[in-house]
Amino acid sequence: MTEDANVIADLEARRYQAMLRSDAATLDELCDDELIYTHSDGARDTKATYLRRVRDGYFDYQWLDHEIYRTLVVGDCAVVVGRMTGDVIVNGSMRHLNSAALIVWARRPDGWRLLAFQPTPLKS
């Protein structure tokens, strides 16, 4: 694994921990201002709407697991192919997550930032 891929793996672990703790401050630091965050139901958030929902308790992650299958770094872009499983209460309703995930990180002057997240629900 390349040094950049190791950095991205650490950032992904930090991101998932922040999600579990509803830590909007850490997510703010990790996310790019141009973030496109797609959810497994197809809804999309910008950085502002995603962070607002995290702060407001709209998402209450009960548990999360993520596996990274491959990280491809090309220039200032890193594409992570992985899987996400877990349980989350979304606006009061329990949802089980079982998705393939495509995650894009962009290298900015001040470090790597999450640019896009796209899950694809998997059949159980």
C-alpha angles and dihedrals in degrees: 000000000000123000090251091050089052091051090050091049089053091048091050090052090049091049093052091048089051090050091052091050094042085236101170092173092061092042089051089054093047099044125082118235088242093053119157107195113185120191128214091258091057096255115136133213133194118219090265096050094043093051091046091053091048091050092047093052094245087138118047108179110204095185136341136192126185132187125196112213098175140354117201116192116195115173109305095346130085121193116198121198113196150120133264126199130171148101124272134176106223114195090332098316124106116234129182114219121212109156145146106233136208113195126184124200123188124207108232128182089264096044142283118331131189106251103172142005123192122175124191114202114237125212111255 
